Amino acid sequence: MNEGPSSPSPVGDPQTLAAALAPALRAACGGRLGEIEWFRSTWQRGGAATGFAQWTDSNGHAIPVVVKLPVGPREHRWALLLGAVDAGSMLGEGDARPVPRVVAGGDSLGGYDLGWLVMERLEGHTLAHSIDRSTIEDLLRTAARFHALAAQVRPVEGQPPERDWGTLIGRSREVLRAHEVEIGDHQRWNEALKKVQRALPMLEALWRARPLDTWCHGDLHPGNAMRRPDDDGGAGPCVLLDLAFVHLGCWVEDAVYLERQFWGHEDRLEGIKPVSMLAKCRRELGLRTDGEYALLASVRRILMAACVPGVAGQEGSPAYASAALGIIERVLPQITR
């Protein structure tokens, strides 16, 4: 459908925008998309609207779908690269791809530059609703499958996004000095951050030398995964949601990111070591685990832990902050000795 020249996406309430563009969206889907019931998602980040609808395939089967707009360019690109299926067919049974299957999508709508997606609807709760050992194991296996599929659809190359660790850690020290947030073990934190800053050139050099071998999911945690029903209607394989943070990097980043969600509550991992297990899952799929990944994981833990006071007012808990401090005090001497 040729809509002519596009304009920048309008600024306003996503729900209002979505409702206004619904007729254009249904037209762009060639009549396969039914009426849309818009709702406010509890898991969705950012300014997007989400709706439920039915998709009719070429055999007349009605498939429950989720409509999402506007969708940012990174999420839009990766959702289509990894999830696109034939819009005229039933969503293939037995399809175990690790992301939602996408039946339609575009980058303009109603004359606006605006990304949109129509994808399979997954019923039930995210994995965060009930976490146990098998949940974490499945999530890590799915992360490895995500890495494998992403590498198949797009060459693993380019420049990775890099954080300004010096500024971030400096912010942590400023917050502590100004007592902007109440954080326990104030003096221990000051001493720990001084040591991290002294070691920062070495830590950054180690991190910059990491293998750039993976399209990382970037936001791996149980709240960003659901299960696709198996062919008998039972709980099937995991599916990773929210592809807005996919980026070039080292697979260790996804493992430590997941591990970090449990700082202060390590017992909930039930003995699973995310870095070691993700390495095992990758090897089982023939993916590489080059380099000293245990060392890289330690470096990543220290860098992320040192940023905790700087964001303590927005995220985490006293137990989380205490665990982060313990990581610096325990792991940094192992690297600097």
C-alpha positions as CSV (number, residue, x, y, z in Angstrom):
1,M,0.0,0.0,0.0
2,N,1.5,3.3,-1.1
3,E,0.7,6.0,1.4
4,G,2.8,8.7,-0.3
5,P,5.5,10.8,1.5
6,S,5.7,10.2,5.2
7,S,5.9,12.7,8.0
8,P,7.6,12.3,11.4
9,S,5.6,10.3,13.9
10,P,3.3,12.6,15.8
11,V,3.9,13.3,19.5
12,G,1.0,12.5,21.9
13,D,-0.7,9.8,23.9
14,P,0.1,6.4,22.2
15,Q,-3.4,5.1,22.9
16,T,-5.1,8.0,21.2
17,L,-2.6,7.8,18.3
18,A,-3.2,4.0,17.9
19,A,-7.0,4.4,17.9
20,A,-6.7,7.1,15.2
21,L,-4.5,5.0,13.0
22,A,-6.4,1.7,13.5
23,P,-8.3,2.0,10.2
24,A,-5.0,2.6,8.3
25,L,-3.4,-0.3,10.1
26,R,-6.2,-2.7,9.2
27,A,-6.0,-1.5,5.6
28,A,-2.2,-2.1,5.5
29,C,-2.9,-5.7,6.7
30,G,-5.0,-6.4,3.7
31,G,-8.2,-7.1,5.6
32,R,-6.7,-9.9,7.7
33,L,-6.6,-7.9,10.9
34,G,-9.8,-7.7,12.9
35,E,-11.0,-5.1,15.3
36,I,-8.4,-4.0,17.8
37,E,-8.9,-3.8,21.6
38,W,-6.3,-1.4,22.9
39,F,-5.0,-1.8,26.4
40,R,-2.2,-0.5,28.6
41,S,0.5,-3.2,29.0
42,T,2.1,-3.8,32.4
43,W,5.3,-5.1,30.8
44,Q,5.8,-2.7,27.9
45,R,8.5,-0.1,28.1
46,G,8.3,3.4,26.6
47,G,5.5,5.1,24.7
48,A,3.9,2.4,22.7
49,A,0.3,1.2,22.5
50,T,-0.6,-2.5,22.6
51,G,-3.8,-4.1,21.4
52,F,-5.4,-7.5,21.1
53,A,-7.0,-8.6,17.8
54,Q,-7.6,-11.6,15.5
55,W,-5.6,-12.4,12.4
56,T,-7.3,-14.4,9.6
57,D,-5.0,-16.6,7.6
58,S,-5.5,-17.9,4.0
59,N,-7.3,-21.0,5.3
60,G,-9.8,-18.9,7.3
61,H,-8.3,-19.7,10.7
62,A,-8.5,-17.0,13.3
63,I,-5.3,-16.5,15.2
64,P,-5.0,-14.3,18.4
65,V,-2.4,-11.6,17.8
66,V,-0.9,-8.6,19.5
67,V,-0.7,-5.2,17.8
68,K,2.0,-2.8,18.8
69,L,2.8,0.8,17.7
70,P,4.8,2.8,17.6
71,V,7.8,0.5,17.7
72,G,11.3,1.8,17.9
73,P,13.7,1.1,15.0
74,R,15.9,-1.4,16.8
75,E,13.1,-3.5,18.1
76,H,11.3,-3.3,14.8
77,R,14.3,-4.4,12.8
78,W,15.1,-7.4,15.1
79,A,11.4,-8.5,15.5
80,L,11.1,-8.8,11.8
81,L,14.6,-10.3,11.3
82,L,14.0,-13.0,13.9
83,G,10.2,-13.5,14.0
84,A,8.7,-12.9,10.5
85,V,6.5,-15.7,9.2
86,D,4.2,-16.0,6.2
87,A,1.3,-13.7,6.8
88,G,-1.1,-16.0,4.9
89,S,-0.3,-19.2,6.8
90,M,-1.2,-20.4,10.2
91,L,1.5,-19.7,12.7
92,G,3.5,-22.9,12.3
93,E,3.0,-25.5,15.0
94,G,6.3,-26.7,16.4
95,D,8.0,-23.4,15.5
96,A,10.5,-23.0,18.3
97,R,12.0,-19.7,17.4
98,P,12.9,-17.8,20.6
99,V,11.0,-14.6,19.9
100,P,7.3,-13.8,19.1
101,R,6.3,-14.7,15.5
102,V,5.4,-11.7,13.4
103,V,2.7,-11.9,10.8
104,A,2.9,-8.2,9.6
105,G,4.9,-5.1,10.2
106,G,5.8,-1.8,8.5
107,D,7.7,1.4,9.1
108,S,5.0,3.9,8.0
109,L,1.3,4.2,8.7
110,G,-1.3,6.8,7.8
111,G,1.3,9.1,6.2
112,Y,3.6,9.0,9.3
113,D,7.1,7.5,9.8
114,L,6.0,5.0,12.4
115,G,7.0,1.4,13.1
116,W,4.3,-1.2,13.8
117,L,4.0,-4.9,14.3
118,V,1.4,-7.6,14.4
119,M,2.6,-10.7,16.3
120,E,1.4,-13.9,17.9
121,R,-0.4,-13.5,21.2
122,L,1.1,-15.5,24.0
123,E,-1.2,-16.4,26.8
124,G,-0.5,-16.5,30.5
125,H,2.1,-14.8,32.7
126,T,5.8,-14.0,32.2
127,L,8.3,-16.4,33.7
128,A,8.7,-13.9,36.6
129,H,5.3,-15.1,37.9
130,S,6.8,-18.4,39.1
131,I,10.6,-18.7,39.2
132,D,12.3,-22.0,40.0
133,R,15.4,-23.8,38.8
134,S,13.8,-25.1,35.6
135,T,12.6,-21.6,34.7
136,I,16.1,-20.1,34.9
137,E,17.5,-23.1,33.0
138,D,15.0,-22.6,30.2
139,L,15.6,-18.9,30.1
140,L,19.3,-19.4,29.6
141,R,18.8,-22.1,26.9
142,T,16.5,-19.7,25.2
143,A,19.1,-17.0,25.4
144,A,21.6,-19.3,23.6
145,R,19.1,-20.1,20.9
146,F,18.5,-16.3,20.5
147,H,22.2,-15.8,20.1
148,A,22.4,-18.6,17.5
149,L,19.4,-17.3,15.5
150,A,20.5,-13.7,15.6
151,A,24.0,-14.7,14.2
152,Q,22.3,-16.5,11.4
153,V,20.2,-13.6,10.2
154,R,22.7,-10.9,10.6
155,P,26.6,-11.0,10.6
156,V,28.0,-10.4,14.1
157,E,30.1,-7.3,13.2
158,G,30.2,-3.6,13.8
159,Q,31.0,-1.3,16.8
160,P,29.4,-2.1,20.2
161,P,27.9,0.6,22.4
162,E,30.3,1.5,25.1
163,R,29.4,3.0,28.5
164,D,31.4,5.8,30.1
165,W,32.3,3.8,33.2
166,G,34.4,6.6,34.6
167,T,31.5,9.0,34.6
168,L,29.0,6.4,35.9
169,I,31.3,5.5,38.8
170,G,32.0,9.1,39.5
171,R,28.3,9.7,39.8
172,S,28.2,6.9,42.4
173,R,30.8,8.7,44.5
174,E,29.0,12.1,44.1
175,V,25.7,10.5,45.3
176,L,27.5,9.1,48.3
177,R,29.2,12.4,49.2
178,A,26.0,14.3,48.9
179,H,24.0,11.7,50.7
180,E,21.4,11.9,47.9
181,V,20.2,8.4,48.8
182,E,20.2,6.5,51.9
183,I,22.6,3.5,51.4
184,G,24.0,1.3,54.1
185,D,27.8,0.8,54.7
186,H,28.5,4.4,53.5
187,Q,32.2,4.3,54.4
188,R,32.8,0.8,52.9
189,W,31.2,2.0,49.7
190,N,33.5,5.0,49.6
191,E,36.6,2.8,50.0
192,A,35.3,0.3,47.5
193,L,34.7,2.9,44.8
194,K,38.1,4.5,45.3
195,K,39.7,1.1,44.7
196,V,37.5,0.6,41.6
197,Q,38.5,4.0,40.2
198,R,42.2,3.2,40.7
199,A,41.8,-0.1,38.9
200,L,39.5,1.4,36.2
201,P,42.1,1.7,33.4
202,M,42.9,-2.0,33.8
203,L,39.3,-3.0,34.1
204,E,38.3,-1.0,31.0
205,A,41.2,-2.5,29.0
206,L,40.1,-6.0,29.9
207,W,36.6,-5.2,28.9
208,R,37.4,-3.5,25.6
209,A,39.4,-6.6,24.7
210,R,36.4,-9.0,25.1
211,P,35.4,-11.1,22.1
212,L,32.6,-9.3,20.2
213,D,30.9,-12.5,19.3
214,T,27.2,-12.1,19.9
215,W,24.0,-10.1,19.2
216,C,23.1,-9.8,22.9
217,H,19.4,-9.6,23.9
218,G,20.4,-6.8,26.3
219,D,17.5,-7.1,28.8
220,L,17.4,-10.7,29.8
221,H,15.3,-11.4,32.8
222,P,12.3,-13.6,33.7
223,G,9.9,-10.7,33.3
224,N,10.9,-10.5,29.6
225,A,10.0,-14.0,28.7
226,M,6.8,-16.1,28.2
227,R,6.0,-19.6,27.1
228,R,4.6,-20.6,23.7
229,P,2.1,-23.5,24.0
230,D,3.3,-26.8,22.7
231,D,1.4,-28.8,20.1
232,D,-0.8,-30.3,22.9
233,G,-1.6,-26.9,24.5
234,G,0.8,-27.4,27.4
235,A,3.7,-25.1,28.4
236,G,6.2,-25.1,25.6
237,P,9.5,-23.3,24.9
238,C,10.4,-19.9,26.2
239,V,10.0,-16.8,24.0
240,L,12.0,-13.6,24.7
241,L,10.2,-10.3,24.7
242,D,11.3,-6.7,24.2
243,L,14.0,-6.6,21.6
244,A,14.6,-2.8,22.1
245,F,18.1,-3.4,23.6
246,V,19.6,-5.9,21.2
247,H,23.2,-4.9,20.6
248,L,26.6,-6.2,19.5
249,G,28.7,-7.5,22.4
250,C,29.9,-10.5,24.3
251,W,27.5,-13.2,25.4
252,V,28.8,-12.8,29.0
253,E,26.8,-9.5,29.1
254,D,23.5,-11.3,28.9
255,A,24.5,-13.9,31.6
256,V,25.7,-11.2,34.1
257,Y,22.7,-9.1,33.4
258,L,20.4,-12.0,34.4
259,E,22.6,-12.8,37.4
260,R,22.4,-9.2,38.5
261,Q,18.6,-9.4,38.8
262,F,19.2,-11.8,41.7
263,W,21.8,-9.9,43.7
264,G,20.8,-10.0,47.3
265,H,18.4,-13.0,46.5
266,E,20.9,-15.5,45.1
267,D,19.0,-18.4,46.7
268,R,16.3,-17.9,44.1
269,L,18.8,-19.1,41.5
270,E,18.9,-22.5,43.3
271,G,22.6,-23.0,42.7
272,I,22.5,-22.1,39.0
273,K,25.5,-20.0,37.9
274,P,24.2,-18.1,34.8
275,V,27.6,-17.5,33.2
276,S,28.7,-21.1,33.4
277,M,25.3,-22.4,32.3
278,L,25.0,-20.0,29.4
279,A,28.5,-21.0,28.3
280,K,27.3,-24.7,28.4
281,C,24.2,-23.9,26.4
282,R,26.1,-22.1,23.8
283,R,28.6,-24.9,23.4
284,E,25.8,-27.4,22.9
285,L,24.6,-25.3,20.0
286,G,28.1,-25.0,18.5
287,L,28.5,-21.4,19.5
288,R,31.9,-20.2,20.7
289,T,32.9,-19.3,24.2
290,D,36.3,-17.8,23.4
291,G,38.5,-15.9,25.8
292,E,38.7,-15.9,29.5
293,Y,35.0,-15.6,30.0
294,A,35.1,-16.1,33.8
295,L,37.5,-13.1,34.1
296,L,35.3,-11.0,31.8
297,A,32.3,-11.9,33.9
298,S,34.1,-10.7,37.0
299,V,35.1,-7.4,35.3
300,R,31.5,-6.9,34.2
301,R,30.2,-7.6,37.7
302,I,32.6,-5.0,39.2
303,L,31.7,-2.3,36.7
304,M,28.0,-2.8,37.1
305,A,28.2,-3.1,40.9
306,A,30.2,0.2,41.1
307,C,27.3,2.0,39.4
308,V,24.7,0.9,42.0
309,P,24.9,3.9,44.3
310,G,24.4,6.2,41.4
311,V,21.1,4.7,40.6
312,A,20.0,3.6,44.0
313,G,17.2,6.1,44.0
314,Q,15.6,4.5,41.0
315,E,16.3,0.8,41.2
316,G,17.4,-1.9,43.5
317,S,16.9,-2.5,47.2
318,P,19.1,-2.5,50.3
319,A,19.8,-6.2,49.8
320,Y,20.7,-5.5,46.2
321,A,23.1,-2.7,47.2
322,S,24.7,-4.8,49.9
323,A,25.3,-7.6,47.4
324,A,26.8,-5.2,44.9
325,L,29.2,-3.9,47.6
326,G,30.2,-7.5,48.5
327,I,30.9,-8.3,44.9
328,I,33.4,-5.4,44.7
329,E,35.1,-6.3,47.9
330,R,35.4,-9.9,47.1
331,V,36.1,-10.0,43.4
332,L,38.2,-6.9,42.8
333,P,41.2,-8.2,44.8
334,Q,41.1,-11.4,42.8
335,I,41.7,-9.4,39.6
336,T,44.2,-6.7,40.9
337,R,46.5,-8.9,43.0
